[in-house]
Every structure is written in C-alpha cells, then in structure tokens.
C-alpha cells in the first residue's frame, strides 16, 4: 500500500486530488461544501506526510495538523484517520462519514456522504480495491474484501466479500447486480 513519505509524494498526491475539487472564486469566497471538503483532504494528506516522514523532526507538526483536521472534521461531519485511503479520495457531500483507522481503501474512492466503513469487532476491517464508489448512506462492515471498480448503492449494507469486479452492490444485506 502506498503512503505519503516524502514531500514529493505529498505534492504529487495533492496535485492529483486538487483536480477532483475544482474551485472557482465564488466557491472560495462563499466557503461552499467543495471548499471545505478540499480543505479537509489537504489537512488529511499533510497529517499523513508528517506522521510517515523519515525526518523525525516533522513529527512535531503532526499534532498541530491533526488537531486542525479534527476540528474541521467535527464541523463538517467527517472522521477519517491517516493512511486509510490511497490517492484520489473524493468526498462529494460531507456529513456523517466515519472510517475505521484499520480500514484500507484503494485509489479513486468516491464517498457520497453518510458513509460508514468500519468493523463489527475492533480489528476486523474492510479491505477495499480501487475505483469504488460509495452511495449515500452505504455501509461496509467487518472483515470484508471488495474488488476493484465496484459501486455500492445508496443505503446498502455490505457484510460479505465481493471479489468480482465491475459490479454494483445494492440492498441490505447487499447483493450483486451485474452490469
């Protein structure tokens, strides 16, 4: 799993993710939802850099950035711990997004809001592939493995593995719908 270790990695990840959050002057001045989501992603990635850097003196900045991220997260309703998501994380709508610190999610994940990715027991967390889209209110719980290119429908609850790519999961408990 790739993590941000160097300043070069940080810049690369932020450049990649900034394209997912196009901001114009109006969005910045009015502090709309996209603005706060992008600000949260930047703070999250800085936390990852300061936590993972080989330069131990940078670890002194980690609590400052984590506090800023946590305060903004409390304001917008997002709780994501460092090193859970690969690059390309897109939060479409904030509010009630919770991700367990042991969950691992691949590149280009899309969260539509009111999502929970976590565990039933403490250590049994999901491992999710690349290009997975989480519909509004979708939940993934337990020691679940999901393949790449999966869409999880709105208000669906995933409790079992899905190792088949390019499918949609819907329902509670979620079942596969082929494309």
C-alpha positions as CSV (number, residue, x, y, z in Angstrom):
1,X,0.0,0.0,0.0
2,X,1.4,3.4,-1.0
3,X,1.6,6.0,1.7
4,X,2.9,9.6,1.7
5,X,6.5,9.5,2.9
6,X,8.3,12.4,1.1
7,X,7.5,16.0,0.3
8,X,7.5,14.9,-3.4
9,X,4.8,12.3,-2.6
10,X,2.7,14.9,-0.8
11,X,2.9,17.3,-3.7
12,X,2.0,14.6,-6.2
13,X,-1.0,13.4,-4.2
14,X,-2.3,16.9,-3.6
15,X,-1.9,17.9,-7.3
16,X,-3.8,14.7,-8.3
17,X,-6.6,15.3,-5.8
18,X,-6.9,19.0,-6.4
19,X,-8.3,18.2,-9.9
20,X,-11.2,16.4,-8.1
21,X,-12.2,19.6,-6.3
22,X,-12.4,22.3,-8.9
23,X,-12.8,25.6,-7.0
24,X,-13.6,29.0,-8.5
25,X,-13.5,32.3,-6.8
26,X,-17.2,32.1,-5.9
27,X,-16.7,28.7,-4.1
28,X,-13.8,30.1,-2.2
29,X,-15.5,33.3,-1.1
30,X,-18.7,31.6,-0.1
31,X,-16.9,28.7,1.6
32,X,-19.2,26.2,-0.1
33,X,-19.1,22.4,0.6
34,X,-16.5,21.6,-2.1
35,X,-14.2,24.2,-0.4
36,X,-14.4,22.6,3.0
37,X,-14.1,19.0,1.5
38,X,-10.9,20.0,-0.3
39,X,-9.5,21.7,2.8
40,X,-10.1,18.5,4.8
41,X,-8.4,16.4,2.2
42,X,-5.3,18.7,2.3
43,X,-5.1,18.5,6.1
44,X,-5.5,14.7,6.0
45,X,-2.7,14.4,3.5
46,X,-0.4,16.7,5.5
47,X,-1.1,14.6,8.6
48,X,-0.1,11.5,6.6
49,X,3.1,13.2,5.5
50,X,4.1,14.4,8.9
51,X,3.3,11.0,10.5
52,X,5.1,8.9,7.9
53,X,8.1,11.1,7.1
54,X,11.6,9.6,7.7
55,X,12.5,13.0,9.2
56,X,11.5,12.7,12.8
57,X,11.5,16.4,13.5
58,X,8.5,16.7,11.2
59,X,6.6,14.5,13.7
60,X,6.4,17.7,15.8
61,X,4.0,19.2,13.2
62,X,1.7,16.1,13.2
63,X,-0.3,17.0,16.3
64,X,-0.9,20.5,15.0
65,X,-2.2,19.3,11.7
66,X,-4.2,16.5,13.3
67,X,-5.9,19.0,15.6
68,X,-6.8,21.3,12.7
69,X,-8.1,18.3,10.7
70,X,-10.2,17.0,13.6
71,X,-11.7,20.4,14.3
72,X,-12.7,20.8,10.6
73,X,-13.9,17.2,10.6
74,X,-16.1,17.9,13.6
75,X,-17.5,20.9,11.8
76,X,-18.3,19.1,8.5
77,X,-19.0,15.6,10.0
78,X,-16.1,13.7,8.6
79,X,-13.8,11.3,10.5
80,X,-11.0,9.7,8.5
81,X,-7.7,8.6,10.0
82,X,-4.4,8.8,8.3
83,X,-3.3,6.1,5.8
84,X,-6.7,4.6,5.2
85,X,-7.2,5.9,1.6
86,X,-4.9,5.8,-1.4
87,X,-4.7,8.9,-3.6
88,X,-7.8,10.1,-5.4
89,X,-10.2,10.4,-2.4
90,X,-13.3,12.4,-3.4
91,X,-15.8,13.4,-0.8
92,X,-18.9,14.6,-2.7
93,X,-21.1,15.6,0.3
94,X,-19.8,15.9,3.8
95,X,-21.7,14.8,6.9
96,X,-21.6,11.6,8.9
97,X,-18.6,10.0,7.2
98,X,-16.8,7.6,9.5
99,X,-13.9,5.4,8.5
100,X,-12.2,3.0,11.0
101,X,-8.5,3.5,11.3
102,X,-7.7,-0.1,10.3
103,X,-9.8,0.0,7.0
104,X,-7.8,0.1,3.8
105,X,-9.3,1.6,0.7
106,X,-7.7,1.8,-2.8
107,X,-7.2,4.6,-5.3
108,X,-10.0,6.9,-6.6
109,X,-12.6,6.2,-3.9
110,X,-15.8,8.3,-4.0
111,X,-17.8,9.0,-0.9
112,X,-21.3,10.4,-1.4
113,X,-22.0,11.1,2.3
114,X,-23.4,9.4,5.3
115,X,-21.0,6.5,4.9
116,X,-19.5,4.1,7.4
117,X,-16.6,1.9,6.7
118,X,-15.7,0.0,9.8
119,X,-15.7,-3.0,11.9
120,X,-18.1,-5.2,13.9
121,X,-15.1,-6.2,16.1
122,X,-12.2,-3.9,16.7
123,X,-9.6,-5.4,14.2
124,X,-11.8,-6.8,11.5
125,X,-11.9,-4.0,9.0
126,X,-12.7,-3.9,5.3
127,X,-10.0,-4.1,2.6
128,X,-11.4,-2.3,-0.5
129,X,-10.0,-2.1,-4.0
130,X,-9.5,0.8,-6.4
131,X,-12.3,2.8,-8.0
132,X,-15.0,2.0,-5.5
133,X,-18.0,4.4,-5.2
134,X,-20.0,4.5,-2.0
135,X,-23.6,5.7,-2.5
136,X,-25.3,7.9,0.1
137,X,-25.8,6.0,3.3
138,X,-23.8,3.0,2.3
139,X,-22.1,0.9,5.0
140,X,-19.3,-1.6,4.7
141,X,-18.7,-3.6,8.0
142,X,-16.5,-6.4,9.1
143,X,-13.6,-8.2,7.6
144,X,-14.9,-7.7,4.0
145,X,-12.8,-7.7,0.9
146,X,-14.1,-5.8,-2.2
147,X,-12.6,-6.0,-5.7
148,X,-11.9,-3.0,-8.0
149,X,-14.5,-1.0,-9.9
150,X,-17.5,-1.6,-7.6
151,X,-20.4,0.7,-7.0
152,X,-22.2,0.4,-3.7
153,X,-25.8,1.6,-3.9
154,X,-27.5,4.1,-1.7
155,X,-28.4,2.8,1.8
156,X,-26.7,-0.6,1.1
157,X,-25.0,-2.6,3.8
158,X,-22.1,-4.8,2.7
159,X,-21.3,-7.6,5.1
160,X,-19.7,-10.2,2.8
161,X,-16.8,-10.3,0.4
162,X,-17.3,-9.4,-3.3
163,X,-14.3,-10.4,-5.3
164,X,-15.9,-9.8,-8.7
165,X,-15.0,-6.5,-10.4
166,X,-17.3,-4.2,-12.3
167,X,-20.5,-4.9,-10.4
168,X,-23.0,-2.9,-8.3
169,X,-23.9,-4.0,-4.8
170,X,-27.4,-3.0,-3.6
171,X,-29.7,-3.8,-0.7
172,X,-29.3,-4.6,2.9
173,X,-27.5,-7.0,3.1
174,X,-26.0,-6.1,-0.3
175,X,-26.3,-8.4,-3.3
176,X,-24.6,-8.2,-6.6
177,X,-26.2,-6.7,-9.7
178,X,-24.2,-7.3,-12.8
179,X,-23.6,-4.5,-15.3
